[in-house]
Amino acid sequence: MNTEHDWITTPVTADLLRGHLDVERTAHGLLPHRLPAGARRQIPDDQLAMAEAQPSGVRLVFRTRATTVELETLPTKRAYRGFPAPADGVYDLLVDGRLAGQATVTGGNVRTVDMATQSAELLEAPPGTARFTDLPARDKDVEIWLPHTEITELIALRTDAPVAPAPDSGRRVWLHHGSSISHGSNAAHPTAIWPALAAARGGVELVNLGFGGSALLDPFTARAIRDTPADLISLKIGINVVNTDAMRLRAFTPAVHGFLDTIREGHPTTPLLVVSSILCPVQEDTPGPLAPDFADGTLRFKATGDPAERAAGRLTLNVIRRELARIVEQRAADDPNLHHLDGRELYGEADYAELPLPDEVHPDPAAHRRIADNFAGLAFGTGGPFAP
């Protein structure tokens, strides 16, 4: 820590956080979670346990005159055996809504996953500090968006001027649930994931329940959405169901109905937008499961199912898109606030030709911007289901 300032240390408490559903007090500090404790007790695998603890969309928000800000954290980074170490996660600092600084925290814990066996090893290391300087010397709202790719335990917030919780923005709250694409895979930094970009365009407060590999219509996720205050809700459904080969059409249809029924218990009239998958050529007409492919020396994914088994109920993205459209049309007769959006309107064939998916599944930073722009226009624009 730099000692040139008279530091004020502010305890990191839940009232400084937005975008989370729960917090856990650890031996080091405060750990934000994106699922409540009851849901976490029902998580069946390490994949979702890791994903929900990565604070995609979670940010500290406070008001201060400080010109220098330090945030001490203990990151837990994810690495894959046999691959280069991951880049350090990025912390984005916004002043009055505009990006004003970025920092990283070197070191921290590293959790190394073996993709073949899904076993993992944890190597522990000391905390570090994200430091921001030369901020404007005036009263301002400051947001620090936490890395969307790293579990982040918050230890201490140090500033050279007092800190107070920021007042309520008065903006509508948009709760979004989806897969790794919504979580932010391949985005360059936390405010560049497509839901964050779309939220900024729409002038709303984001609660991001995008969980890498884990948008699987889990009942505990539906209950978490049901119990979370929100003015707008969107659900991006499809790709994880296909790439895990988790269910057949017979199970998928009632699972979607049950998911929507549960959410409607807590949000009976909230605008609710069901979004199918963006274009993903390897899974359009080929069932899962998805498998890594290292044939050219880089990580790509391929679908390994047999397209002939679609007749027996095996799921593909096209099968799911048709079924979601049918379900929403059926339910909307009694639920005028339920809407549908074909994900290919966010990223379709023309987008793929211009901005191909580097690993055949996840968009690159430019494609995240494209998806955000299209979503903002279709959902928040005039005539859209989330229009003011």
N, C-alpha and C positions, 0 to 999 in steps of 0.2 A: 504493500500500500504506500502511495506517495504521501509524504508528511508535510508538504508545503502549505496545506490548508488547515484551518480549524474545523475539523470534521464534526458533523452532526450525524450520529447513527440513529436511524429510524427502524424500529422493529418491522420486519416484513410480516404483515398480517393479512387475513383474507379480505379486509375492506380496501386494500390497495390493489386487489386483483380483479380482473374481468376475464370472461371467456372460460372459466372453470366451472365445474359442478361440485367439487369437494376439495378439501385440503387435508393433508396428513402431516402431523408433527413427527419428524424423524429425529435421529440422534444428531443430525447436522443442522436442520432448519425446517423450512416449510416446503412440502412437496405438493404442487397442484395436481389434481386429477380431473379427468374429463368424463369419468363415470363415478357415481356415488358408491359409498362403501358396500351397500347391499348388493349392487350389481357386480362389484369387483369380487365378492365372495362366490359368485356363480360363474366367473370366467373359467372356461375349460382348458385354456392353453396359454403358453408364454407369449404367443404372437399378439393377442389382444391385450394381455397384461402389460406388455411393453408399449404397445401403440397408445393405449388410453393414458399412460403416464407421460408420454411425450407431449409437451404443452403446445400443440399446434393451435394457433389462435389465442393463446393465453398471454395476457400482458399485465404488467404493473402500470397503474394509472394514478398520477398524483399532480398536485399543483405546487409550484416552487419558484423561487427566484434564483436557484442555484445555477452556477455556470459550469460546475464540475460534478459529475455523478459517478459513483462506483457501485456496482452490484456484485457482491461476493456470492458465488454459487459453487455447488458440487455437481458437475455434469456426469451423466452416465452415457457414454457413447456406444453406438452399435457398430461392430466390425464383422466382416465375414472371413472365415478361415480361407487362406490362399489368395486373398485379395489385398490390395494396398490399404493402408489405414485410411479411415474416412477423414475428410476435411473437418476442421472444427466448426461446430454450429455457429450461426450468426445471430447476434442480438441487434435488433433494429430499435433505435431511439427516434421517436417522433416528437416534434415540438408543435403544438397547436395543429396536429393532424398531418404535418409534413415531415418526411424523413430528414433527420438532421445529423445522424451519426450511426456508425455501425462498429461493433466490437466482437471479439471472440474470447473464449476462455480456454486456454491451453491446458493440457493435462486432464485430470479427472479420471473417473473410472472408465474402463473399457470392457464391454460385454461382447465376446467373440462367439459368433454363431457358426456352426457347421451346417451348411445348407443341405448336405446329403442326409444327415441324421437329425437335424434340428436341435442337437445338444448345444449347450452354451457354457462358457467359462467366464467368470468375472475377475478382472484384475483391478484391484482398488488402488487409488492414488489420491493426493491431497486436492482440496478445493482451489479455485482460482478466481480472478476478478475481471469483470468487464468494465472498462473505464471510458467515459465520455467527457470531453473537455470543450471549452470555447462555446458553451451554450449562451444564448442571449441573456443579458442581465436584467430581466424584467419578469413580472409575474406571467406564468405560462403553464399550460397543461402539458405534461410530459407522459409519454407512453414508452415503455420498454417491452417490445414483443420478444418473447423467449424463443429459443431455437426450436423449430418444429420437428427436428430430427434427434433431439437429445432429451432424455429425462433430466430434469433440472431441479435440484434442491436449492431453495433460496435461503441464504444464510444471513446476509446483512446488506442494508442499503445505506450508503454513506454519501453525504452531500455537503456543500459549503454554504448552505442556507436551509432554513427549516422546510419541512415537507408536510403537506396536508392532503388528505384524500380529495380527489377531484370531485366536483359536484356532478350529479347525474346529468348526462348529456341531453336527456329528453328524447333521444332517438329511439326508433323502434328496434326491438331485439329480433334478430334473424337467427334461428337455430337450424343448422344444416347438418345432415348425416350422410356419410358416404364412405368410399373406399380409400385406398392409398392415394388416388389422384386428388381427392378432396383433402386428405391429410397433408399433401404437399410434396409427394415424391418428385424429385428432380427439380423442384423450385429452388431458386438461388438463395433466398432468404425469407424470413417468416412473413413479411408483409407482401411478398410476391407469390404466395400460394394463391390459386385462383379464387377461393372463397374470400380471402382478405381483400383482394383487388376488387371483387364484385361488391363487397360490403362497403368499401370506400366509395365506389361509384354510386351505390344506392343510398348512401347516407344512413346506414344502419349499424347497430352494434352486433358483432358476430359472436355466436357461440358455435364453435366448430367441433362437431362430433364425427369428423372423418377419421376412420381407424384403418390403418394399413392392413390389408388382407382380411378385414373383419366386419365388413358390411354384409352380414349373413342373416338378417331378420331375427336376431336374437331377442327373445321376449324381454330380457332384462334391459336391453337398449331401448326398446319401445316404452317400458315403464319409466326409464330415466327421462325420455323425451316428454312423456305424459306429465311428469311431475316438475318439469322445468318451465318457469315463466317464459313465454315467447309470444311475440306479435305475428311472426311469420315462421313457417316451418317448411323445409324442403328435404326430400329423401331421394338420394341417388342410389338406385337399386339395380343390381344385375351382375356386374363383372365378377365380384367375389363369389357369388353363388355358382357361376360357371367355372371359374378357374380353380375352385376347390372341389368341384363336382359334388357339392354338398347335398343336393336333393334332386328329385325328379319333378316333372311338371305336376304330378298328382299331389306332392307335398308342397310345392312352391305356391300354388294358387291359394290354398287356405292359409299358408304362412303369411302371405301379403295381406290378406283380409284380416287376420289376427293382429298383425302389426298395426294396421290402420285403425282397427277397432280400439286397441289399447290407447293409442295416441288420442283418439277422439274422446276417450273418457275424461281426459284432462283439458282438451282443447277442442270443444265441440264445434266451434264456428271459426277457428283461426284459419286464415288462408294456408292451405296445405298443397304443396306442389310435389308431385311424384315425377322424378326424372329418370329416364332409362340411361343406359351406358352410352358414352361417346363411342365413335367408331374405333374398333380394335380388330383389324383384319384377321389376325390369327384365331379369333374366337367368334367371328360373325356366324359361321355355320359349322364349326367344329367344336364338339363338347370338350370339357376339361377331363382330367385335371391338367393344370398348367405345369410345365417343367422347365427348369433352366437349361439353356443350350449354350455351350461354350465352343461351338464348332469353329468359329472364326477368331477365337481368342478373346472375345468380349462377351459380357453377359447379355444374352437375349432370352426371350421366353417363347415357348411353343406349346400349343394345345395338343394333347396326346389322345384324345378320345376318337371314336369312330363316328363320322357324320351319319352313317346308315342307322345308328341307334336313336336318332331323333324321333323316329316313328314309335319307339318304345318309351318315349318320355324323357330322354336325355336332353339337357338344356344347353342352348347356345344363346348368344346375345340376340339374334333375330327372333328366336322363340320367346325369350323373355320380353323383348320390346312389344311384340304383338299381345302378349298376355297382360302386361301392365296397362297398355292402352285400353284393352277390353275391360279390365277390372275397374279402372278409373271411370270409363264411360258408364259402366253399370252402376257404380256407387254414386256418381255425380247426379243421377236423377233424384236422389234424396239428400245430396250433400253439395249444394251449389258452391261451396268454398273449397272443393277438392278439384285440383287441376292436374293436367298431364303435360309433360314436355319430352319430346323425343330427343335423346342425348346427341344425336347426330346433327341437330341444329346448333349445338355448342361446338362440335368438332366432327366434321364429316369428311367425305371423300376429297373435296377440294382442299380442306385444311390438311389432311394427311399427305396429299401430294406436295403441298408447300412446306409443311412442318411435320415431317414424319416422326413417329414415336421411336426414340433411340433404341429402346430395348424391346420394341413391339407392343408394349403395354402402357408405359408411363410417358406423359408429355414432357417436353423440355421447357425451359423458362419462357420462351416465346409462345409456345402453345398454351401455357398457363394463362398468359395475357389474353390470347385469343378466346379461350374458354370464358374467362372473366368478362371480357367485353361483350360477348354474345349473350351470356347469362344476364348481365346487367340490362342490356337492351330488351331482352325478351321477358324477363321477370319484373324488373323495376321500372321499365319504360311505360309509356302511355299505352293503356289497354292491357298491360301485363297483370298477372295475379298479385304481384306485390307492389303495384303502383301506389303512390301516396294517395 
